[in-house]
């Protein structure tokens, strides 16, 4: 058994409360079990419990064995001085406070319903794609939909939290942070990290100094990417090399290693060379992209913001020195929609949080509801299990469910898992 089950039965009060008493036979009355603490410190905060004739207000700590208190070194942590009840599966030894007084202990090994424990253990050891795969059809559709709505917002909150850290690292510069996050989206999963490193290595202010010439912007970005470190036969990459050599000396620039980038198993339209050229074209065409994205009224305006035209060389190439059929390499609508999902919506959510304006957060959720569902292996598998998605709002929720709950078997924190256990 895991300690998580103790947390669950206490939080939901799903245990036998007949003749509830401490191991020293003092009657227990739970008036308020406390608030579940997801940070460091005791497991439940601000509980109100009557023990014997005394009403206590304080915290509750839980362990499988009482001796785990010492294993976790709580006796040396002042955060545990206000523990009013020690809830354990088994009391293998009493636990004293610093003054020698014993902490009241509630033993749970005979109070947890056997059926509940069996269901939990079955979920915990299930080897299917998701732990509740066999029981999922039994869960009411309303329960699923309400939980997915919460998960979509949770996923946005998590993304906004990560962006908030980037914003802090950039001294609250929204445009710079947006530029870095946008580049990460351009790189998709395969080249997200090198694209982010490229923008950290090539600040927006430096790029803006050369906005009047797309050629110079390409020279900067391709040079900084390390992809110009080769012996080329064609004139255009050779001219980019010469231009970058001048700019590198002028600004004392250091390029990324060329091996940072991945081309294998990518469609040519997703090659990092194309994505870098598109990023250069985007910032050549438009400045203040963050402000414009925040001000856009609908998806169509956002799509227009990302309409771009690459330099002539890229119409006939996907990579340097490798000619291809003549074809425009504009951003596809599906790629733009992924940028909205992964960059614009989280920035709207974060901006609303920082400005105390919930309209931006509502706008972020509204964008997701109006976008077509994403298409990937995880979403396809959910569809097979009877959980289809009709918008990006639902696909984001399903990704959050699989990646953050199912994969980590957090069934006790999941509304679907709770419904099955009940």
C-alpha positions in Angstrom: 0.0 0.0 0.0 1.1 3.6 -0.6 0.7 6.6 1.6 -1.5 8.2 -1.1 -4.4 5.9 -0.1 -4.2 7.3 3.4 -4.4 10.8 2.0 -7.4 9.8 -0.1 -9.5 8.2 2.6 -8.8 11.0 5.0 -9.6 13.7 2.4 -12.8 12.0 1.3 -13.5 10.7 4.9 -14.0 7.2 3.4 -13.1 5.1 6.4 -15.0 3.5 9.3 -15.6 6.1 12.0 -17.3 3.7 14.4 -15.9 4.2 17.9 -13.2 6.5 16.5 -10.4 6.8 19.0 -6.7 7.3 19.3 -4.4 4.3 20.1 -4.4 5.6 23.7 -8.2 5.2 23.7 -9.2 8.9 23.6 -12.4 9.6 21.6 -11.9 11.4 18.3 -14.4 13.7 16.6 -13.4 15.2 13.2 -15.0 18.6 12.7 -12.7 19.7 9.8 -10.2 17.2 8.3 -8.0 20.1 7.0 -6.9 21.3 3.6 -4.7 18.9 1.6 -1.2 20.3 1.4 0.6 19.8 -1.9 3.8 21.6 -0.7 6.3 20.8 2.0 5.1 20.4 5.5 2.3 18.4 7.1 -0.1 16.6 4.8 -3.3 18.4 6.0 -3.4 22.0 7.3 -5.9 23.8 9.5 -7.8 20.8 10.8 -10.2 21.0 13.7 -10.4 17.8 15.7 -11.9 17.1 19.2 -9.6 14.6 21.0 -11.1 13.6 24.4 -12.5 16.7 25.9 -10.1 19.1 24.1 -10.8 20.8 20.7 -7.6 21.1 18.7 -6.8 23.3 15.8 -3.7 22.4 13.8 -2.2 20.0 11.2 -2.5 16.3 10.5 0.4 14.2 9.3 0.2 10.7 7.7 2.5 7.7 7.4 2.2 4.0 6.7 4.2 3.3 9.8 4.4 5.7 12.8 8.2 5.3 12.8 8.3 6.9 9.4 8.1 10.2 11.4 11.7 9.7 12.4 12.7 8.2 9.0 11.6 11.5 7.4 13.3 13.5 10.2 10.2 15.4 11.1 11.4 15.6 14.8 14.0 18.1 13.6 11.6 20.2 11.5 9.7 23.1 13.2 6.9 22.9 10.5 5.7 19.7 12.3 5.4 21.3 15.8 1.7 22.0 15.2 0.7 18.4 14.3 -2.4 17.6 16.4 -3.0 14.1 15.0 -0.7 11.4 13.5 -2.7 9.2 11.2 -1.0 5.9 10.3 -1.7 2.6 8.8 0.1 1.0 11.7 1.5 2.4 15.0 4.8 0.5 15.4 6.0 3.0 18.0 4.7 6.1 19.7 5.9 9.6 18.5 6.6 12.3 21.0 6.7 16.1 20.5 9.8 18.1 21.4 8.6 18.5 25.0 8.2 14.7 25.4 4.4 14.7 25.1 3.0 12.0 22.8 1.3 13.0 19.6 -2.2 11.5 19.5 -2.3 8.7 16.9 -5.1 7.2 14.8 -4.4 3.8 13.4 -6.3 3.0 10.1 -5.4 -0.6 9.3 -8.8 -1.9 10.3 -10.8 1.1 9.2 -10.1 1.3 5.4 -12.8 -0.7 3.5 -11.2 -3.8 2.0 -13.1 -3.3 -1.3 -11.7 0.2 -1.6 -8.1 -1.0 -0.9 -8.5 -3.8 -3.4 -9.8 -1.4 -6.2 -6.9 0.9 -5.5 -4.3 -1.8 -5.6 -5.8 -3.1 -8.9 -5.5 0.3 -10.4 -2.0 0.7 -9.1 -0.7 -2.5 -10.6 -2.7 -2.3 -13.9 -0.4 -2.6 -16.9 -2.9 -1.2 -19.5 -2.4 2.0 -21.4 -4.3 3.7 -18.6 -5.0 2.1 -15.2 -8.8 2.4 -15.4 -9.0 1.2 -19.1 -11.4 -1.7 -18.3 -13.7 0.4 -16.0 -13.7 3.7 -18.0 -16.9 2.9 -19.9 -18.7 2.7 -16.5 -17.9 6.3 -15.5 -20.8 8.7 -16.2 -20.2 11.1 -19.1 -21.0 14.1 -17.0 -18.2 13.1 -14.5 -15.7 12.8 -17.4 -16.7 16.1 -19.0 -16.5 18.1 -15.8 -13.1 16.7 -15.1 -11.8 17.4 -18.6 -13.0 21.0 -18.2 -10.9 21.3 -15.1 -7.9 19.6 -16.7 -7.9 22.0 -19.7 -7.6 24.9 -17.3 -5.0 23.1 -15.3 -2.9 22.5 -18.4 -3.0 26.2 -19.2 -2.1 27.1 -15.6 0.9 24.8 -15.8 2.1 26.3 -19.1 1.5 29.9 -17.8 3.5 29.0 -14.7 6.5 28.0 -16.9 6.1 31.1 -19.0 6.0 33.2 -15.8 9.5 31.9 -14.9 10.8 32.8 -18.4 9.3 36.2 -18.0 11.1 36.7 -14.7 14.4 35.5 -16.3 13.8 38.2 -19.0 13.2 41.0 -16.5 9.5 41.1 -17.3 10.1 41.7 -21.0 6.9 40.3 -22.5 8.0 40.6 -26.2 11.3 38.8 -25.5 9.6 36.0 -23.7 7.0 35.7 -26.4 9.8 35.5 -29.0 11.5 32.7 -27.1 8.3 30.7 -26.6 7.2 31.2 -30.2 10.5 29.8 -31.4 10.0 26.8 -29.2 6.6 26.2 -30.8 8.3 26.5 -34.3 10.7 23.7 -33.3 7.8 21.5 -32.2 8.8 18.5 -30.0 11.9 17.5 -32.0 13.7 20.9 -32.2 12.0 22.9 -29.4 15.1 23.1 -27.2 17.6 24.2 -29.9 15.1 26.8 -31.2 14.7 28.1 -27.6 18.5 28.2 -27.2 18.8 30.0 -30.6 16.5 32.9 -29.4 18.4 33.1 -26.1 21.6 33.3 -28.1 20.1 35.9 -30.5 18.1 38.4 -28.4 15.2 40.2 -30.0 16.8 43.6 -29.6 19.8 42.3 -31.8 17.4 40.9 -34.4 15.4 44.1 -34.4 18.5 46.1 -35.4 18.5 44.4 -38.7 14.7 44.3 -39.4 15.1 46.4 -42.5 16.8 43.5 -44.4 15.5 39.9 -44.3 18.9 38.7 -45.6 20.7 40.0 -42.5 18.1 38.5 -40.2 18.6 35.1 -41.8 22.3 35.6 -41.6 22.0 36.2 -37.9 19.7 33.4 -37.1 21.3 30.8 -39.3 24.7 31.8 -38.2 23.8 31.6 -34.6 22.2 28.2 -35.2 25.5 26.8 -36.3 24.0 25.6 -39.5 26.3 27.8 -41.6 29.4 25.9 -40.4 29.9 23.9 -43.7 31.5 24.2 -47.1 28.6 25.2 -49.4 28.6 25.2 -53.2 25.6 27.5 -53.7 26.0 31.3 -53.7 23.2 32.1 -51.2 24.5 30.1 -48.2 28.0 31.4 -49.0 26.7 35.0 -48.9 25.0 34.2 -45.6 28.3 32.9 -44.2 30.1 36.1 -45.2 27.4 38.3 -43.7 27.4 36.3 -40.5 31.2 36.4 -40.2 30.9 40.3 -40.2 28.0 40.3 -37.7 29.7 37.7 -35.5 32.8 39.8 -35.2 30.8 43.0 -34.7 28.6 41.6 -31.9 31.1 39.0 -30.5 28.6 36.2 -31.1 28.9 32.5 -30.3 26.9 30.0 -32.4 25.3 26.8 -31.3 26.9 23.5 -32.2 25.4 22.4 -35.6 24.7 18.9 -34.1 22.1 20.5 -31.8 19.6 20.2 -34.7 17.6 17.1 -35.7 16.5 16.4 -39.3 16.0 12.6 -39.2 12.4 11.3 -39.5 11.1 14.8 -40.0 9.0 15.9 -43.0 11.0 18.4 -45.1 8.5 21.2 -44.2 9.5 20.7 -40.6 13.2 20.9 -41.1 14.9 23.3 -38.7 16.2 25.2 -41.8 12.7 26.0 -42.9 11.5 26.8 -39.4 14.4 29.3 -38.9 13.7 30.9 -42.2 10.1 31.2 -41.2 11.0 32.8 -37.9 13.2 35.3 -39.7 10.4 36.1 -42.2 7.9 36.5 -39.4 9.9 39.1 -37.5 10.9 40.8 -40.7 7.2 41.2 -41.6 6.0 42.3 -38.2 7.3 43.7 -34.9 5.6 43.8 -31.4 4.1 40.3 -32.1 3.2 39.8 -28.4 1.1 43.0 -28.3 -0.6 42.1 -31.6 -1.3 38.6 -30.5 -2.9 39.8 -27.2 -5.0 42.3 -29.1 -6.3 39.9 -31.8 -10.0 39.4 -31.6 -10.4 36.0 -33.0 -8.6 33.0 -34.6 -8.8 34.5 -38.1 -6.8 37.6 -36.9 -4.2 35.3 -35.4 -3.9 33.3 -38.5 -3.4 36.5 -40.5 -0.6 37.5 -38.1 1.3 34.4 -39.1 0.9 34.7 -42.9 4.4 35.1 -44.2 6.5 34.8 -47.4 10.0 33.3 -47.3 13.0 34.6 -49.3 13.3 33.3 -52.8 16.0 30.7 -52.0 13.7 28.8 -49.7 11.0 28.4 -52.4 13.3 25.9 -54.1 15.1 24.5 -51.0 14.4 22.7 -47.7 18.0 22.6 -46.7 21.2 24.4 -47.9 22.8 23.1 -51.1 19.8 20.7 -51.8 17.5 22.0 -54.5 13.8 20.9 -54.4 10.7 21.5 -56.4 9.5 25.2 -56.4 7.0 25.6 -53.6 6.1 28.3 -51.1 7.0 27.3 -47.5 4.4 29.3 -45.6 3.2 28.1 -42.2 0.4 25.7 -42.6 -2.9 26.3 -40.8 -2.4 23.3 -38.5 1.0 24.7 -37.5 -0.4 28.1 -36.7 -3.1 26.4 -34.6 -0.5 24.6 -32.6 1.3 27.9 -32.0 -2.0 29.3 -30.7 -2.5 26.3 -28.4 1.1 26.2 -27.1 2.1 29.8 -27.0 -0.6 32.4 -27.5 -3.3 30.8 -25.3 -0.8 30.3 -22.4 0.4 33.9 -22.7 -3.2 35.2 -22.7 -3.8 33.2 -19.5 -0.6 34.4 -17.9 -1.3 38.0 -18.9 -4.8 37.8 -17.4 -3.3 36.5 -14.2 -0.6 39.2 -14.0 -3.0 42.1 -14.8 -5.8 40.7 -12.7 -8.1 40.7 -15.7 -10.0 37.3 -16.1 -11.2 38.3 -19.6 -7.8 37.3 -21.0 -8.0 33.9 -19.3 -11.5 33.4 -20.6 -10.2 34.4 -24.1 -7.5 31.8 -23.8 -10.0 29.0 -23.0 -12.4 30.3 -25.7 -9.7 30.0 -28.3 -9.1 26.4 -27.4 -12.8 25.6 -27.6 -13.0 27.1 -31.1 -9.9 25.3 -32.5 -10.1 21.9 -34.2 -8.9 19.0 -32.0 -5.2 18.1 -32.3 -4.2 14.9 -34.0 -1.6 12.7 -32.4 -1.1 9.2 -31.1 -2.4 10.0 -27.6 -5.6 11.6 -28.9 -6.2 8.6 -31.2 -5.9 6.2 -28.4 -8.4 8.1 -26.2 -10.8 8.0 -29.2 -10.5 4.2 -29.3 -11.3 4.1 -25.6 -14.6 6.1 -26.2 -13.2 9.5 -25.2 -13.3 11.5 -28.5 -12.4 15.2 -28.6 -14.3 17.8 -30.6 -11.9 20.8 -29.9 -8.4 21.7 -28.8 -9.9 22.4 -25.4 -10.7 18.7 -25.1 -7.4 17.5 -26.6 -5.4 19.6 -24.2 -7.4 18.1 -21.3 -6.8 14.6 -22.6 -3.1 15.2 -22.9 -3.0 16.5 -19.3 -5.0 13.5 -18.1 -2.6 11.0 -19.8 0.7 12.7 -19.1 0.1 14.1 -15.6 -2.3 11.6 -14.1 -2.6 8.2 -15.9 1.2 7.8 -16.5 1.9 8.6 -12.9 -1.1 6.5 -11.6 -2.5 9.5 -9.7 -5.9 7.8 -9.7 -6.7 9.1 -6.2 -6.4 12.7 -7.4 -8.4 12.0 -10.6 -12.2 12.5 -10.7 -12.5 9.5 -13.0 -10.4 7.4 -10.6 -12.5 8.6 -7.7 -15.7 7.6 -9.5 -14.4 4.1 -10.1 -13.2 3.7 -6.4 -16.7 4.8 -5.2 
